Amino acid sequence: MKDGIDQLQADVVVAGSGIGGLTTARTALERGASVLVIEKAPEVGGSAALSGGSAWTAANVDAWLSVQPGGNPAMGQALVANYLDGVNWFAELGLQVEERPDPTPYKFARYVHDFLPDARTFMNDLARSVESAGGTILTNTGLRSIRLGMDGSVCGIEARGRGRTVEIGARAAVLATGGFQASPDLRARYFGRWAHHVIVRGNAYSTGDGFLAALEAGAGTAGPFGRFYGHMIPAPPAKTGVHNFASIKPDFSPYSVFVNLHGQRFDDEFLGDEVTVHAVVHQPEALCFIIFDERVRKLRATGMGEGPGAVDRRMENIRNAGGEILEAPDLESLAAEMARRWGVTPGPLMATLNEHNAAAADDDLTMLSVPRSGGLQPLDSPPFRAIRCLPGATFTYGGAHTNERAQVLDLAGEPIQGLFAAGADVGGLYTRGYTGGLGVGVAYGRIAGREAAALAAA
Ligand SMILES: Cc1cc2nc3c(=O)[nH]c(=O)nc-3n(C[C@H](O)[C@H](O)[C@H](O)COP(=O)(O)OP(=O)(O)OC[C@H]3O[C@@H](n4cnc5c(N)ncnc54)[C@H](O)[C@@H]3O)c2cc1C
């Protein structure tokens, strides 16, 4: 120990104890590596422990590419193959994981597995499994920088925790810090003018430390930096947080009409609010108004497989959170109320709704001035409703350039020897659509754990 500095040693050091970090750690341990996990927060689990606990991903690479235009097929293939390997391996470890068939067809073929009995318990069990296999987990200890040797390969990291600097010598370092959505600075850099209105829909510690440390170590970047996995969140006065983020998701939004403060449509609602949320960030004050009618309320399924009453349950949850849902007997009255209460410009709003209804009457999507790919239904069943929403970001898609072996690449596209990424810190995987968050931690955690252990043993 140097004065004020703790010095530790491991074959593999992992930054972050969410699903990506703990999967990496447990995998590297079974491959014979000594492993030290550092966690910035006081407890393990990250967003994974706050999540709905439904791990999932596309069932094959074509399904994955159908929502990742321009995606890297090798990265997608690695995701799909290692996801299944990962969930089966969890079961072998004695962790509770159960396959769940989709009750209603999703946009593409996929696998879904529930972490049981709930996400928090599952993550605690995974952490215990790391420790019982000989791994060490240091909480309250955050990655600061990566140390490179003269040959440019990783020789350790520096962290800060409990008022002390911690130097950890290691041949491999794995970044699993969960993305940069909780950093106001990085959000401002990448999300534009209204970034400060974006609600952080995940754990508060993921401020891009892994990404920034990788950049300092010479990593290249891979976008898209303006995109993220998120959902629309009812705006204040609604009180929202990790306790209700999952239950207030407006799953019915693909069948609704989205307008901005100017009363104009701005994106394709049918992509799902997990995608249109990217465009909301760039609307005035980052506000989006979801408009729907009784026909939508009666939908049996919202595309997320909830069955009858799904929309009612969402609306009730939004109201319970204190969210405002305006209701009116006709569209003119709704527009007037939205103008009075929220400042939405009524003239353009009525023009937008009339254009929508004309297109729906002719069942002709090409009549819409802002393209829409489906979900076109007339707004003709009173009462008509509107919810005022802000974008919520769960994890960011851009990050340090990473390949299908979970290796972090330098500016020339060559691996930085000994540096890996897992989970949301993997930059260059998602391009637009969302195909699961936990699954990226499972799959790339498996890959990073194997690769890091092999490198340490070499
Ligand atoms: C409300 C909610 C519901 C969700 N539901 C689902 C769902 O049902 N299915 C699904 O697939 N996904 C879901 N997700 C998304 C999923 O939780 C994430 O995609 C996933 O947890 C990301 O894994 P990760 O390992 O990259 O990050 P995390 O699990 O967030 O772990 C990252 C960890 O790194 C730590 N950290 C940050 N900085 C440092 C540092 N400098 N040094 C050390 N540690 C650091 C963080 O504190 C955190 O513990 C949900 C998320 C939320 C918030």
The ligand as an SDF file (V2000), in Angstrom:
LIG
                    3D

 53 58  0  0  0  0  0  0  0  0999 V2000
  -37.1070    0.4430  -15.1120 C   0  0  0  0  0  0  0  0  0  0  0  0
  -36.2800   -0.4020  -16.0230 C   0  0  0  0  0  0  0  0  0  0  0  0
  -36.8320   -1.5460  -16.5940 C   0  0  0  0  0  0  0  0  0  0  0  0
  -36.0650   -2.3400  -17.4520 C   0  0  0  0  0  0  0  0  0  0  0  0
  -36.6120   -3.4890  -17.9060 N   0  0  0  0  0  0  0  0  0  0  0  0
  -35.8840   -4.2890  -18.7100 C   0  0  0  0  0  0  0  0  0  0  0  0
  -36.3930   -5.5470  -19.1150 C   0  0  0  0  0  0  0  0  0  0  0  0
  -37.4420   -6.0260  -18.6660 O   0  0  0  0  0  0  0  0  0  0  0  0
  -35.6570   -6.2580  -20.0230 N   0  0  0  0  0  0  0  0  0  0  0  0
  -34.4450   -5.8330  -20.4800 C   0  0  0  0  0  0  0  0  0  0  0  0
  -33.8440   -6.4990  -21.3050 O   0  0  0  0  0  0  0  0  0  0  0  0
  -33.9050   -4.6720  -20.0470 N   0  0  0  0  0  0  0  0  0  0  0  0
  -34.5780   -3.8980  -19.1680 C   0  0  0  0  0  0  0  0  0  0  0  0
  -34.0280   -2.7350  -18.7020 N   0  0  0  0  0  0  0  0  0  0  0  0
  -32.6860   -2.3450  -19.2000 C   0  0  0  0  0  0  0  0  0  0  0  0
  -31.5770   -3.1340  -18.4890 C   0  0  0  0  0  0  0  0  0  0  0  0
  -31.7260   -3.0280  -17.1050 O   0  0  0  0  0  0  0  0  0  0  0  0
  -30.2200   -2.5770  -18.9200 C   0  0  0  0  0  0  0  0  0  0  0  0
  -30.1660   -2.5840  -20.3130 O   0  0  0  0  0  0  0  0  0  0  0  0
  -29.0750   -3.4240  -18.3850 C   0  0  0  0  0  0  0  0  0  0  0  0
  -29.1210   -3.4690  -16.9890 O   0  0  0  0  0  0  0  0  0  0  0  0
  -27.7280   -2.8550  -18.8180 C   0  0  0  0  0  0  0  0  0  0  0  0
  -26.7340   -3.6950  -18.3210 O   0  0  0  0  0  0  0  0  0  0  0  0
  -25.3000   -3.1060  -17.9570 P   0  0  0  0  0  0  0  0  0  0  0  0
  -24.5400   -4.1740  -17.2640 O   0  0  0  0  0  0  0  0  0  0  0  0
  -24.7210   -2.4900  -19.1520 O   0  0  0  0  0  0  0  0  0  0  0  0
  -25.6260   -1.8890  -16.9610 O   0  0  0  0  0  0  0  0  0  0  0  0
  -26.1830   -1.9240  -15.4960 P   0  0  0  0  0  0  0  0  0  0  0  0
  -26.9550   -3.1430  -15.2430 O   0  0  0  0  0  0  0  0  0  0  0  0
  -26.8410   -0.6300  -15.2260 O   0  0  0  0  0  0  0  0  0  0  0  0
  -24.8480   -1.9870  -14.6240 O   0  0  0  0  0  0  0  0  0  0  0  0
  -23.8600   -0.9770  -14.7190 C   0  0  0  0  0  0  0  0  0  0  0  0
  -23.1860   -0.8410  -13.3590 C   0  0  0  0  0  0  0  0  0  0  0  0
  -21.9940   -0.0650  -13.4870 O   0  0  0  0  0  0  0  0  0  0  0  0
  -21.8790    0.7690  -12.3450 C   0  0  0  0  0  0  0  0  0  0  0  0
  -20.9350    1.8540  -12.6270 N   0  0  0  0  0  0  0  0  0  0  0  0
  -21.1460    3.0250  -13.2590 C   0  0  0  0  0  0  0  0  0  0  0  0
  -20.0110    3.7360  -13.3280 N   0  0  0  0  0  0  0  0  0  0  0  0
  -19.0520    2.9920  -12.7430 C   0  0  0  0  0  0  0  0  0  0  0  0
  -17.6720    3.1790  -12.4970 C   0  0  0  0  0  0  0  0  0  0  0  0
  -17.0210    4.3000  -12.8390 N   0  0  0  0  0  0  0  0  0  0  0  0
  -16.9640    2.2080  -11.8520 N   0  0  0  0  0  0  0  0  0  0  0  0
  -17.6080    1.0640  -11.4400 C   0  0  0  0  0  0  0  0  0  0  0  0
  -18.9190    0.8400  -11.6230 N   0  0  0  0  0  0  0  0  0  0  0  0
  -19.6340    1.7800  -12.2910 C   0  0  0  0  0  0  0  0  0  0  0  0
  -23.3030    1.1920  -12.0860 C   0  0  0  0  0  0  0  0  0  0  0  0
  -23.4630    1.6950  -10.7730 O   0  0  0  0  0  0  0  0  0  0  0  0
  -24.0560   -0.1050  -12.3400 C   0  0  0  0  0  0  0  0  0  0  0  0
  -24.1340   -0.8810  -11.1560 O   0  0  0  0  0  0  0  0  0  0  0  0
  -34.7240   -1.9610  -17.7900 C   0  0  0  0  0  0  0  0  0  0  0  0
  -34.1600   -0.8560  -17.1780 C   0  0  0  0  0  0  0  0  0  0  0  0
  -34.9060   -0.0920  -16.3000 C   0  0  0  0  0  0  0  0  0  0  0  0
  -34.2540    1.0640  -15.6140 C   0  0  0  0  0  0  0  0  0  0  0  0
  1  2  1  0
  2  3  1  0
  2 52  2  0
  3  4  2  0
  4  5  1  0
  4 50  1  0
  5  6  2  0
  6  7  1  0
  6 13  1  0
  7  8  2  0
  7  9  1  0
  9 10  1  0
 10 11  2  0
 10 12  1  0
 12 13  2  0
 13 14  1  0
 14 15  1  0
 14 50  1  0
 15 16  1  0
 16 17  1  0
 16 18  1  0
 18 19  1  0
 18 20  1  0
 20 21  1  0
 20 22  1  0
 22 23  1  0
 23 24  1  0
 24 25  2  0
 24 26  1  0
 24 27  1  0
 27 28  1  0
 28 29  2  0
 28 30  1  0
 28 31  1  0
 31 32  1  0
 32 33  1  0
 33 34  1  0
 33 48  1  0
 34 35  1  0
 35 36  1  0
 35 46  1  0
 36 37  1  0
 36 45  1  0
 37 38  2  0
 38 39  1  0
 39 40  1  0
 39 45  2  0
 40 41  1  0
 40 42  2  0
 42 43  1  0
 43 44  2  0
 44 45  1  0
 46 47  1  0
 46 48  1  0
 48 49  1  0
 50 51  2  0
 51 52  1  0
 52 53  1  0
M  END
$$$$
